[in-house]
Amino acid sequence: MTPTPASAAPPADARDGDHRFAIQCEVLRLSIRPLGPVLLVQYLLNCGVAALFAWQFSPVRALVWLALVTGVTVMRGFFPQRLPEPFTPATLRAAQRQHTLRTAIWELAHGLAGVLLFNPERPDLQLLLGLILMGMTLSSAFSVSFYTPATQLAITLLLAPVIVTGLWLGAPVMMAVAVIGIGLTAMMWKLVADHSRQLEENIGLRLNERTLREQALAGLRASEQAQAERLRFFSAANHDLRQPVMAIGLQAEVLRQQLQHGTDSVAVQHTVASLSRAQQALEGLTNQLLEIGRIEAAVDPLRPAAVALAPLLNELARQAGEGRVAVRCPAEAVAWTDAVALRRVLSNLLDNALKFTPRGRVLLAVRARRRPGTDTGRAWRVEVRDSGIGIAAESQTRVFDDFEQVGNVERNLQHGHGLGLAIVRRLAGQLGIEVALRSAPGKGSVFSFELPAARPGAAAVPAPAPSVAMDEPDADAVLRPGLAVLVVEDNIVVADSLSALLRHWHVAPRIYASAAEALALADLDALDAALCDIRLPGAFNGIALAERLAQRKPALTIALISADITEATQQLAATRGWHALRKPVQPDALRRVLLRAQQQQQQPPSST
């Protein structure tokens, strides 16, 4: 499953249709733009034509034609067409029809000169009238409108009266002019169509340029906003990272002075406990920052599958311990989603609920919902309900932001760093789900989201198997002095720290800085356990070293160590029977590995 984008790109046909629609809107806007000076010049020329024919032919007919021209000029100059804003396909078509009608009236009024000013007795005036109307056609064809149907109709109505009258009542020379007028009409139709097409192409280029410019500006604004968000994130991370680092430095100095002055053991133990808490806070924050980095880099691809919800919720409730988490989930609840990402979402929501619910229980609930339009028509609504402090309405939108903690204004590190819900927000975006929040101060909170139901009969992902108690070494067991442990670590500080701890446990460490050095110098047959850092200098990394050690001594207990233990590494270690320890390694986890190695060495060899 790929992350669901915030908005899917429209199909190519839809984009082309939108582009064509925008061009038509722009053409119509250009066609009705005010033409005050042009209208005035045209009207004065029309007055001159009317005066000429009033003198040479009929003052009454000339005045009637001038009155028609005056009316349409007033209409166009003082009562322009008003366009709807914003345009829709329906309003655009209506506006185009109105514009075509107004243009037709305008040119028909001018074209009626071919009837009103036509003198059947004087061929010279007939010829003059025909030439004047053809000149009007040539001069106004590309200014009356840019909308092709309106312009072509206008040309026809301007020339048709004089053509028909000339063919019917005109002298032979006028008939010839009328035939020329028919050819001129056809030619003007073609020129208008070509001109309009070129105009639309220019408008399209301009719109594309504007769109690209707007996209570039939007991208720049988004980049600036992302940079600002990233700066805010790293500033907050820097602040919270420095807090435990500062605490570790101060407590280390206190411990040094206490040891120097022989302070009683109770005070020393208190200082050590403070050091441990600061280290745990630093480790927790580091792990959360790494998880956010992996989510945003999409390192772990989503693999959708049928996930049985009841076993997953029961396992999370069992891990929470103390009986504080109740589960209410139908046995048939099977969702179609990524099991690993869903588990991380639920773990963070559950951890958040437990932190801010000092008393009472947390409920993990699932119920069926209808979802029309999906393959199954069903969905499962998952809710994490708590009875904790609650969240005010004005704070609910920002609890999913980075480093935001409502109810922890004192920034108590025991309540985390405000990244759990930020991780939930990012994972939800990848899964294509929306986490809703319903809460009120003092009345608890409900975080909920919906998952699509899996198809009936889909094989569900098996629930994680509970650990077997007999496989765990006895926590009170004592490490055998002289246990031989191979440590391959290229970081001198980490190697010295591991060596010091192992020697304190009376374990005999063999420290090497590279896999090649360990393979060449170490007595591999005498080893009881091996701690292999994954990232090592040279041709062999820790995994390759572990492979060589396992081939040489199959019963050897091996632990892979890295700050970046991925799911693939964990699966590899589980398959080979190795351990996977994430840096910083906790002493208890390291001790369990050594106890397992000791237990392995104490088992009698199997008979062949």
C-alpha positions as CSV (number, residue, x, y, z in Angstrom):
1,M,0.0,0.0,0.0
2,T,1.4,3.4,-1.0
3,P,0.7,6.5,1.1
4,T,-2.6,8.1,0.2
5,P,-1.9,11.6,-1.3
6,A,-3.6,14.6,0.1
7,S,-5.2,15.3,-3.3
8,A,-5.0,13.1,-6.4
9,A,-4.1,14.7,-9.7
10,P,-7.0,15.1,-12.1
11,P,-7.1,13.0,-15.2
12,A,-5.6,14.4,-18.4
13,D,-9.1,14.8,-20.0
14,A,-10.3,16.8,-17.1
15,R,-7.2,19.0,-17.2
16,D,-7.6,19.6,-20.9
17,G,-11.3,20.4,-20.4
18,D,-10.5,22.9,-17.6
19,H,-7.8,24.5,-19.8
20,R,-10.3,24.8,-22.7
21,F,-12.9,26.3,-20.4
22,A,-10.4,28.9,-19.1
23,I,-9.5,29.9,-22.7
24,Q,-13.2,30.4,-23.7
25,C,-13.8,32.5,-20.6
26,E,-10.8,34.7,-21.5
27,V,-12.0,35.1,-25.1
28,L,-15.4,36.2,-24.0
29,R,-13.9,38.8,-21.6
30,L,-11.8,40.2,-24.4
31,S,-14.8,40.4,-26.7
32,I,-16.9,42.6,-24.3
33,R,-14.1,44.9,-23.1
34,P,-14.9,48.6,-23.4
35,L,-14.1,50.3,-26.8
36,G,-15.1,53.9,-26.1
37,P,-12.7,55.7,-28.5
38,V,-13.3,53.1,-31.2
39,L,-17.0,53.4,-30.9
40,L,-16.8,57.1,-31.1
41,V,-14.7,57.0,-34.3
42,Q,-17.1,54.4,-35.9
43,Y,-20.1,56.5,-35.0
44,L,-18.6,59.6,-36.6
45,L,-17.8,57.7,-39.7
46,N,-21.4,56.4,-39.8
47,C,-22.7,59.9,-39.4
48,G,-20.6,60.9,-42.5
49,V,-22.0,58.0,-44.5
50,A,-25.6,59.0,-43.5
51,A,-24.9,62.6,-44.5
52,L,-23.5,61.6,-47.8
53,F,-26.5,59.4,-48.7
54,A,-28.9,62.0,-47.3
55,W,-27.5,64.5,-49.7
56,Q,-27.3,62.1,-52.7
57,F,-30.3,59.9,-52.1
58,S,-32.9,60.3,-49.3
59,P,-32.6,62.3,-46.0
60,V,-35.4,60.2,-44.4
61,R,-33.8,56.8,-45.2
62,A,-30.5,58.2,-44.0
63,L,-32.0,59.4,-40.7
64,V,-33.7,56.1,-40.1
65,W,-30.5,54.2,-40.6
66,L,-28.5,56.7,-38.4
67,A,-31.2,56.3,-35.7
68,L,-30.7,52.5,-35.7
69,V,-26.9,52.9,-35.6
70,T,-27.3,55.4,-32.7
71,G,-29.4,53.0,-30.8
72,V,-27.0,50.1,-31.0
73,T,-24.0,52.4,-30.3
74,V,-25.7,53.6,-27.1
75,M,-26.5,50.0,-26.2
76,R,-22.9,48.9,-26.6
77,G,-21.3,52.0,-25.1
78,F,-23.5,52.6,-22.1
79,F,-25.1,49.2,-21.4
80,P,-22.3,46.7,-21.8
81,Q,-22.8,43.0,-21.1
82,R,-22.1,42.0,-17.6
83,L,-20.4,38.7,-17.1
84,P,-21.1,36.3,-14.2
85,E,-18.3,35.7,-11.7
86,P,-17.1,33.1,-11.3
87,F,-17.8,31.4,-14.6
88,T,-19.4,28.0,-14.7
89,P,-20.0,25.9,-17.8
90,A,-23.7,26.8,-17.8
91,T,-23.2,30.5,-17.2
92,L,-20.5,30.6,-19.8
93,R,-22.8,29.2,-22.5
94,A,-25.5,31.6,-21.5
95,A,-23.1,34.5,-21.7
96,Q,-21.9,33.4,-25.1
97,R,-25.4,33.3,-26.4
98,Q,-26.2,36.7,-25.1
99,H,-22.9,38.1,-26.6
100,T,-23.8,36.5,-30.0
101,L,-27.2,38.1,-29.9
102,R,-25.9,41.5,-29.0
103,T,-23.3,41.3,-31.7
104,A,-25.9,40.2,-34.3
105,I,-28.1,43.2,-33.4
106,W,-25.1,45.6,-33.7
107,E,-24.0,44.4,-37.1
108,L,-27.6,44.0,-38.4
109,A,-28.2,47.6,-37.7
110,H,-25.2,48.6,-39.7
111,G,-26.0,46.1,-42.4
112,L,-29.5,47.5,-43.0
113,A,-27.8,50.3,-44.8
114,G,-27.7,47.8,-47.7
115,V,-31.5,48.1,-47.9
116,L,-32.3,51.6,-46.5
117,L,-29.5,53.4,-48.5
118,F,-29.8,51.4,-51.7
119,N,-30.7,53.5,-54.7
120,P,-32.1,51.3,-57.5
121,E,-31.8,54.3,-60.0
122,R,-28.1,55.1,-59.5
123,P,-25.5,52.4,-60.1
124,D,-22.7,54.6,-58.9
125,L,-24.4,55.0,-55.5
126,Q,-25.0,51.2,-55.4
127,L,-21.4,50.6,-56.1
128,L,-20.4,53.2,-53.4
129,L,-22.7,51.6,-50.8
130,G,-21.3,48.1,-51.6
131,L,-17.7,49.3,-51.2
132,I,-18.5,51.1,-48.0
133,L,-20.1,48.0,-46.4
134,M,-17.2,45.8,-47.5
135,G,-14.9,48.3,-46.0
136,M,-16.9,48.2,-42.7
137,T,-16.6,44.4,-42.8
138,L,-12.8,44.5,-43.3
139,S,-12.3,47.2,-40.6
140,S,-14.6,45.8,-37.9
141,A,-14.3,42.0,-38.4
142,F,-11.5,41.7,-35.9
143,S,-12.8,44.2,-33.4
144,V,-16.5,43.5,-33.0
145,S,-15.8,40.2,-31.2
146,F,-13.2,37.5,-30.7
147,Y,-15.8,34.8,-30.3
148,T,-15.8,32.9,-33.6
149,P,-19.6,32.2,-33.9
150,A,-20.5,35.8,-33.0
151,T,-18.0,37.3,-35.5
152,Q,-19.0,35.0,-38.3
153,L,-22.7,35.8,-37.8
154,A,-21.8,39.6,-37.6
155,I,-20.0,39.4,-40.9
156,T,-23.0,37.6,-42.5
157,L,-25.6,40.1,-41.2
158,L,-23.4,43.1,-42.3
159,L,-23.0,42.0,-45.9
160,A,-26.2,39.8,-46.5
161,P,-28.6,42.8,-46.9
162,V,-26.5,44.6,-49.6
163,I,-25.7,41.3,-51.3
164,V,-29.4,40.2,-51.5
165,T,-30.5,43.7,-52.6
166,G,-27.8,44.0,-55.2
167,L,-28.6,40.7,-56.8
168,W,-32.3,41.5,-56.8
169,L,-32.5,45.2,-57.7
170,G,-28.9,46.2,-58.6
171,A,-27.4,47.1,-61.9
172,P,-25.0,44.6,-63.6
173,V,-22.0,46.2,-62.0
174,M,-23.7,45.9,-58.6
175,M,-24.5,42.3,-59.2
176,A,-20.9,41.7,-59.8
177,V,-20.0,43.5,-56.6
178,A,-22.6,41.3,-54.8
179,V,-21.0,38.2,-56.1
180,I,-17.6,39.5,-54.8
181,G,-19.4,40.2,-51.5
182,I,-20.3,36.5,-51.3
183,G,-16.7,35.5,-51.8
184,L,-15.6,38.1,-49.3
185,T,-18.0,36.6,-46.7
186,A,-16.5,33.2,-47.2
187,M,-13.0,34.5,-47.0
188,M,-13.7,36.5,-43.9
189,W,-15.2,33.4,-42.2
190,K,-12.0,31.6,-42.8
191,L,-9.8,34.5,-41.7
192,V,-11.9,34.9,-38.5
193,A,-11.6,31.2,-37.7
194,D,-7.8,31.3,-38.2
195,H,-7.4,34.5,-36.2
196,S,-9.6,33.1,-33.4
197,R,-7.6,29.9,-33.2
198,Q,-4.3,31.8,-33.1
199,L,-5.8,34.1,-30.4
200,E,-6.8,31.0,-28.3
201,E,-3.4,29.5,-28.7
202,N,-1.8,32.8,-27.4
203,I,-4.3,32.9,-24.5
204,G,-3.5,29.3,-23.8
205,L,0.2,30.0,-23.7
206,R,-0.4,33.0,-21.4
207,L,-2.5,30.9,-19.1
208,N,0.1,28.2,-19.0
209,E,2.7,30.7,-18.2
210,R,0.5,32.2,-15.4
211,T,-0.2,28.7,-14.1
212,L,3.5,27.8,-14.1
213,R,4.3,31.0,-12.4
214,E,1.6,30.4,-9.8
215,Q,2.8,26.9,-9.3
216,A,6.3,28.1,-8.9
217,L,5.2,30.7,-6.3
218,A,3.1,28.1,-4.5
219,G,6.1,25.7,-4.5
220,L,8.3,28.5,-3.2
221,R,5.8,29.3,-0.4
222,A,5.4,25.6,0.4
223,S,9.2,25.3,0.5
224,E,9.5,28.3,2.8
225,Q,6.8,27.0,5.0
226,A,8.5,23.5,5.1
227,Q,11.8,25.1,5.9
228,A,10.2,27.1,8.7
229,E,8.5,24.0,10.0
230,R,11.7,22.0,9.8
231,L,13.6,24.8,11.6
232,R,10.9,24.8,14.3
233,F,11.1,21.0,14.6
234,F,14.9,20.9,14.9
235,S,14.9,23.8,17.3
236,A,12.4,22.0,19.5
237,A,14.4,18.7,19.1
238,N,17.6,20.5,19.9
239,H,16.0,21.9,23.1
240,D,14.6,18.6,24.3
241,L,17.8,16.7,23.3
242,R,20.0,19.1,25.3
243,Q,17.8,18.7,28.5
244,P,18.8,15.1,29.2
245,V,22.3,15.7,27.9
246,M,22.7,18.5,30.4
247,A,21.2,16.4,33.1
248,I,23.7,13.6,32.4
249,G,26.6,16.0,32.4
250,L,25.6,17.6,35.7
251,Q,24.8,14.3,37.4
252,A,28.1,12.9,36.2
253,E,30.0,15.8,37.8
254,V,28.0,15.3,41.0
255,L,28.8,11.6,41.0
256,R,32.5,12.4,40.4
257,Q,32.6,14.7,43.4
258,Q,30.6,12.3,45.6
259,L,33.1,9.5,44.8
260,Q,36.0,11.9,45.4
261,H,34.7,13.0,48.8
262,G,33.4,9.6,49.9
263,T,29.7,10.5,50.0
264,D,27.5,7.8,51.5
265,S,26.1,5.2,49.2
266,V,22.5,6.4,49.5
267,A,23.3,9.7,47.9
268,V,25.5,8.0,45.3
269,Q,22.6,5.6,44.4
270,H,20.3,8.6,44.0
271,T,22.7,10.3,41.6
272,V,23.0,7.0,39.6
273,A,19.3,6.7,39.4
274,S,19.0,10.3,38.1
275,L,21.7,9.5,35.5
276,S,19.7,6.5,34.4
277,R,16.5,8.5,34.1
278,A,18.2,11.1,32.0
279,Q,19.7,8.4,29.8
280,Q,16.3,6.7,29.3
281,A,14.7,10.1,28.4
282,L,17.5,10.7,25.9
283,E,17.1,7.3,24.4
284,G,13.3,7.6,24.2
285,L,13.5,11.0,22.4
286,T,16.2,9.7,20.0
287,N,14.1,6.6,19.1
288,Q,11.1,8.9,18.4
289,L,13.1,11.2,16.2
290,L,14.5,8.3,14.3
291,E,11.0,6.9,13.8
292,I,9.8,10.2,12.4
293,G,12.8,10.3,10.1
294,R,12.0,6.8,8.8
295,I,8.3,7.6,8.3
296,E,9.0,10.8,6.3
297,A,11.7,9.1,4.2
298,A,9.2,6.2,3.6
299,V,12.0,3.7,4.4
300,D,9.5,1.0,5.5
301,P,7.1,0.3,2.6
302,L,3.5,-0.5,3.5
303,R,2.3,-4.0,2.8
304,P,-1.5,-4.2,3.0
305,A,-3.0,-7.5,4.3
306,A,-5.9,-8.8,6.2
307,V,-5.2,-8.0,9.9
308,A,-7.2,-9.6,12.7
309,L,-7.9,-6.8,15.1
310,A,-8.8,-8.8,18.3
311,P,-5.5,-10.6,18.7
312,L,-3.5,-7.4,18.0
313,L,-5.5,-5.4,20.6
314,N,-5.3,-8.2,23.2
315,E,-1.5,-8.4,22.7
316,L,-1.2,-4.6,23.2
317,A,-3.3,-4.8,26.3
318,R,-1.2,-7.6,27.7
319,Q,2.0,-5.7,27.1
320,A,0.6,-2.7,28.9
321,G,0.3,-4.8,32.1
322,E,-1.4,-4.1,35.4
323,G,-4.9,-4.9,33.9
324,R,-5.3,-1.2,33.0
325,V,-6.4,-1.8,29.4
326,A,-9.6,-3.5,28.4
327,V,-10.5,-4.7,25.0
328,R,-13.9,-4.9,23.3
329,C,-13.6,-6.2,19.8
330,P,-15.7,-8.6,17.7
331,A,-13.9,-11.8,16.9
332,E,-14.7,-11.4,13.2
333,A,-13.1,-7.9,13.0
334,V,-10.6,-8.2,10.1
335,A,-9.3,-5.0,8.5
336,W,-7.3,-4.5,5.3
337,T,-4.2,-2.4,6.2
338,D,-0.5,-2.6,7.1
339,A,-0.1,-4.6,10.3
340,V,3.2,-3.0,11.4
341,A,2.1,0.6,10.8
342,L,-1.3,-0.1,12.5
343,R,0.5,-1.6,15.5
344,R,2.7,1.6,15.8
345,V,-0.4,3.8,15.6
346,L,-2.2,1.9,18.3
347,S,0.9,1.6,20.5
348,N,1.4,5.4,20.4
349,L,-2.3,6.1,21.0
350,L,-2.4,3.6,23.9
351,D,0.9,5.0,25.4
352,N,-0.6,8.5,25.2
353,A,-3.8,7.4,26.9
354,L,-2.0,5.6,29.8
355,K,0.4,8.6,30.4
356,F,-2.5,11.1,30.9
357,T,-4.8,8.7,32.8
358,P,-3.3,8.5,36.3
359,R,-6.3,6.6,37.5
360,G,-8.9,4.4,35.7
361,R,-8.7,2.2,32.7
362,V,-8.2,2.6,29.0
363,L,-10.5,0.9,26.5
364,L,-9.6,-0.4,23.1
365,A,-12.9,-0.8,21.3
366,V,-13.8,-1.9,17.7
367,R,-17.2,-1.8,16.1
368,A,-18.5,-2.3,12.6
369,R,-19.5,0.7,10.4
370,R,-21.1,0.9,6.9
371,R,-18.9,2.4,4.2
372,P,-20.7,2.7,0.9
373,G,-18.6,2.7,-2.3
374,T,-16.0,0.3,-1.1
375,D,-15.4,-3.3,-2.1
376,T,-17.0,-4.7,1.0
377,G,-19.2,-1.8,2.0
378,R,-18.0,-2.2,5.5
379,A,-15.4,-0.7,7.8
380,W,-14.1,-1.1,11.3
381,R,-14.1,1.9,13.7
382,V,-11.2,1.6,16.1
383,E,-11.4,3.7,19.3
384,V,-8.9,4.3,22.1
385,R,-10.9,5.6,25.1
386,D,-9.4,6.9,28.3
387,S,-10.8,8.6,31.4
388,G,-7.9,10.9,31.9
389,I,-7.4,14.7,32.1
390,G,-9.1,15.4,28.7
391,I,-8.2,18.1,26.2
392,A,-9.9,21.5,25.7
393,A,-11.5,22.2,22.3
394,E,-9.1,25.0,21.5
395,S,-6.1,22.6,22.0
396,Q,-7.4,19.6,20.1
397,T,-6.1,20.7,16.7
398,R,-2.5,21.1,17.9
399,V,-2.0,18.0,20.0
400,F,-0.9,16.2,16.8
401,D,1.9,18.8,16.2
402,D,5.5,18.1,16.9
403,F,6.6,18.6,20.6
404,E,3.1,19.6,21.7
405,Q,2.0,18.4,25.1
406,V,-1.3,19.5,26.5
407,G,-1.4,18.9,30.3
408,N,2.4,18.8,30.6
409,V,3.4,22.5,30.6
410,E,6.2,21.8,33.0
411,R,7.7,19.5,30.3
412,N,8.1,16.5,32.6
413,L,10.2,14.1,30.7
414,Q,8.4,11.2,32.3
415,H,5.4,12.2,30.2
416,G,7.4,12.0,27.0
417,H,8.3,14.7,24.5
418,G,5.1,15.4,22.6
419,L,6.0,13.3,19.6
420,G,3.8,10.2,20.0
421,L,0.7,11.8,18.4
422,A,3.0,13.5,15.8
423,I,4.1,10.0,14.8
424,V,0.4,8.9,14.7
425,R,-0.4,11.8,12.4
426,R,2.4,10.8,10.0
427,L,1.5,7.1,10.0
428,A,-2.1,7.9,9.5
429,G,-1.2,9.9,6.4
430,Q,0.7,6.9,5.0
431,L,-2.2,4.6,5.8
432,G,-4.8,6.9,4.3
433,I,-6.8,7.2,7.5
434,E,-7.9,10.2,9.6
435,V,-7.6,10.1,13.3
436,A,-10.4,12.0,15.0
437,L,-10.4,13.3,18.5
438,R,-13.4,13.8,20.9
439,S,-12.5,15.2,24.3
440,A,-13.4,17.5,27.1
441,P,-11.4,18.7,30.1
442,G,-11.8,16.2,33.0
443,K,-13.9,13.8,31.0
444,G,-11.2,11.8,29.1
445,S,-10.5,11.5,25.4
446,V,-11.5,9.3,22.5
447,F,-9.1,8.9,19.6
448,S,-10.8,7.0,16.7
449,F,-10.2,6.1,13.1
450,E,-11.8,3.8,10.5
451,L,-10.1,0.9,8.7
452,P,-11.6,-0.7,5.6
453,A,-12.8,-4.3,6.2
454,A,-11.0,-7.1,4.5
455,R,-12.7,-9.2,1.9
456,P,-14.6,-12.2,3.3
457,G,-12.3,-15.3,3.4
458,A,-9.0,-13.3,3.3
459,A,-6.3,-15.0,5.3
460,A,-5.5,-12.8,8.3
461,V,-2.0,-12.0,9.4
462,P,-1.2,-14.2,12.5
463,A,-1.1,-12.4,15.8
464,P,2.3,-12.1,17.4
465,A,3.1,-15.2,19.4
466,P,3.5,-14.6,23.2
467,S,7.0,-15.2,24.5
468,V,7.5,-18.5,26.2
469,A,8.6,-18.2,29.8
470,M,10.9,-21.2,29.8
471,D,12.9,-19.7,27.0
472,E,13.8,-16.7,29.2
473,P,16.9,-17.0,31.4
474,D,16.5,-16.7,35.2
475,A,16.8,-13.0,36.0
476,D,18.4,-13.9,39.3
477,A,21.0,-16.1,37.8
478,V,24.6,-15.2,38.3
479,L,27.0,-14.9,35.4
480,R,29.8,-17.4,35.4
481,P,33.2,-15.7,35.9
482,G,35.4,-15.9,32.9
483,L,32.6,-16.1,30.3
484,A,34.4,-15.4,27.0
485,V,32.6,-12.7,25.0
486,L,33.8,-11.4,21.7
487,V,33.1,-7.6,21.3
488,V,33.6,-6.2,17.8
489,E,33.0,-2.4,18.0
490,D,34.9,0.3,16.1
491,N,33.9,3.2,18.4
492,I,36.5,3.4,21.2
493,V,34.2,5.0,23.7
494,V,31.5,2.4,23.3
495,A,34.1,-0.4,23.3
496,D,35.6,0.9,26.5
497,S,32.2,1.2,28.2
498,L,31.2,-2.3,27.2
499,S,34.5,-3.7,28.3
500,A,34.2,-1.9,31.7
501,L,30.7,-3.3,32.3
502,L,31.6,-6.8,31.2
503,R,34.7,-6.8,33.5
504,H,32.5,-5.6,36.3
505,W,30.3,-8.7,35.8
506,H,33.5,-10.8,35.8
507,V,33.1,-11.6,32.1
508,A,36.3,-11.9,29.9
509,P,35.8,-9.5,26.9
510,R,37.8,-9.8,23.7
511,I,37.7,-6.4,22.1
512,Y,38.4,-5.9,18.4
513,A,37.7,-2.9,16.1
514,S,36.9,-4.7,12.8
515,A,35.5,-8.0,11.6
516,A,38.8,-8.9,9.8
517,E,40.8,-8.3,13.0
518,A,38.4,-10.5,15.0
519,L,38.5,-13.3,12.5
520,A,42.3,-13.2,12.3
521,L,43.2,-12.9,16.0
522,A,40.3,-14.2,18.1
523,D,40.2,-17.8,19.4
524,L,36.7,-18.5,18.0
525,D,36.4,-21.9,19.5
526,A,36.8,-20.6,23.0
527,L,34.1,-18.0,22.7
528,D,30.7,-18.2,24.6
529,A,29.0,-15.2,23.0
530,A,29.7,-12.5,20.4
531,L,28.5,-8.9,20.3
532,C,28.7,-7.6,16.7
533,D,28.2,-4.0,15.8
534,I,26.6,-4.0,12.4
535,R,28.4,-1.0,11.0
536,L,32.1,-1.9,10.9
537,P,35.0,-0.6,8.8
538,G,36.3,-2.8,6.1
539,A,34.8,-5.4,3.7
540,F,32.8,-7.2,6.4
541,N,30.0,-5.7,8.4
542,G,28.5,-7.1,11.5
543,I,26.0,-9.3,9.8
544,A,28.7,-10.9,7.5
545,L,30.8,-11.4,10.6
546,A,27.9,-13.1,12.4
547,E,27.5,-15.4,9.4
548,R,31.1,-16.5,9.6
549,L,31.0,-17.0,13.4
550,A,27.8,-19.1,13.1
551,Q,29.4,-21.3,10.4
552,R,32.5,-21.8,12.6
553,K,30.6,-22.4,15.8
554,P,26.8,-23.0,15.4
555,A,26.1,-23.0,19.1
556,L,27.6,-19.6,19.7
557,T,25.2,-17.0,21.1
558,I,25.3,-13.9,18.7
559,A,23.9,-10.5,19.2
560,L,23.7,-7.8,16.5
561,I,24.1,-4.3,17.8
562,S,23.2,-1.1,16.0
563,A,21.5,2.2,16.4
564,D,19.4,1.4,13.4
565,I,17.8,-2.0,13.9
566,T,15.3,-2.3,11.1
567,E,12.4,-4.7,10.8
568,A,14.4,-6.7,8.3
569,T,17.3,-7.0,10.7
570,Q,15.0,-8.2,13.4
571,Q,13.5,-10.8,11.1
572,L,17.0,-12.0,10.1
573,A,18.1,-12.3,13.7
574,A,14.9,-14.2,14.6
575,T,15.4,-16.5,11.7
576,R,19.0,-17.3,12.6
577,G,18.4,-17.5,16.3
578,W,20.4,-14.4,17.0
579,H,19.6,-11.4,19.2
580,A,19.1,-7.8,17.9
581,L,20.0,-5.0,20.4
582,R,19.4,-1.4,19.6
583,K,21.9,1.2,20.7
584,P,22.1,2.5,23.4
585,V,22.1,-1.1,24.7
586,Q,20.4,-1.4,28.1
587,P,22.5,-3.3,30.6
588,D,19.6,-5.6,31.5
589,A,19.1,-6.6,27.8
590,L,22.9,-7.3,27.5
591,R,22.9,-9.3,30.7
592,R,20.0,-11.5,29.4
593,V,22.0,-12.2,26.3
594,L,25.0,-13.3,28.3
595,L,22.8,-15.5,30.6
596,R,21.3,-17.1,27.5
597,A,24.9,-17.8,26.3
598,Q,25.7,-19.3,29.7
599,Q,22.6,-21.4,29.6
600,Q,23.4,-22.6,26.2
601,Q,26.9,-23.6,27.2
602,Q,25.6,-25.5,30.2
603,Q,23.2,-27.7,28.1
604,P,24.6,-31.2,27.3
605,P,25.6,-31.7,23.7
606,S,22.9,-33.5,21.7
607,S,23.7,-37.0,20.7
608,T,24.0,-37.9,17.1
